[in-house]
């Protein structure tokens, strides 16, 4: 799928706009605060029903307006079938639409519109703790394994019930262990299978971007290797009762990136960390190469993120992923777009977006 049409109403400084993006590269350029990032935010909202810029619900609704409304059309890579999607957010309600029907689950839209985003805060994947890295990993598995979301929901329910029993009724804790362990093992297996596909692509990417010989990527599943998870739950039961929290399981998993014996956030410069994150996320995007779905990649302010040499290397890797790309820049000539045959340019000024022909 690629986004073939986008309409935005009342999103930050964008009052109303319509664009028909290219299925390849889309370069969005204009001065700072013109509305470039808001356009990316609109695409992100359309696919995930949340903003990457603010955790406050509805903070992106244009001043003095009651709601933000987004409409999009997705075109199939294979048969050009059109799928309509929609998002509407008021201060009190959120409405999602897929193929003209109201839906309740964001995952239904996220499944047909996989979105990767990279920008000034990309390094937080490495220095903000395991939770973000688990989300990164699970995003990839979610788009590969169709039943992953249901298994994950079952696991989260078992974890919540087990934690509740630890705090209120320890005698029934073990009644949740079978469901907990079964779903935990399946999650772990799916993650391992996915990482087996991701790791070689990641190391190919990082080798093209920078020299970091000895960089290591490992996976910690959230419990030890010596005993089964069920045995380890029994061993840690008393401690879990004291804390009221299950200390072992895939909710404690982590992706660990190390260089010269320590984690990369402690050893590498901020610029090197950004290259590592780009290599990781582009490896994820490349895993859509052989699917009919495709991935949509949003990159905010690439020219200020990287020097010219690294920008060009990233652009080459982006083109190889065969993803639909949206990149913002302050200058239309700051990026080499020659790697793409399919491309469009859009100029943004005071929230007005015009295609440059």
Secondary structure, DSSP 8 states (H G I E B T S, - for coil): -EEEEEEEEEETTEEEEEE---SSEEEEE-STTSSHHHHHHHHHHHHHSS-SS-SSTTTTB-TT-SEEEEEEEEE-TTT--EEEEEEEEESS-EEEEETTEEES-HHHHHHHS-EEEESTTTTHHHHS-HHHHHHHHHHHHHTT-TTHHHHHHHHHHHHHHHHHHHHH-GGGGGGGHHHHHHHHHHHHHHHHHHHHHHHHHHHHHHHHH---TT-EEEEE-SS-SSS-HHHHHHHTHHHHHHHTS---SGGG-EEEEEETTEEHHHHS-HHHHHHHHHHHHHHHHHTTTTSSS--EEEES-HHHHS-HHHHHHHHHHHHHHT-EEEEEES-TTSS--TT-SSEEEEEEETTEEEEE-
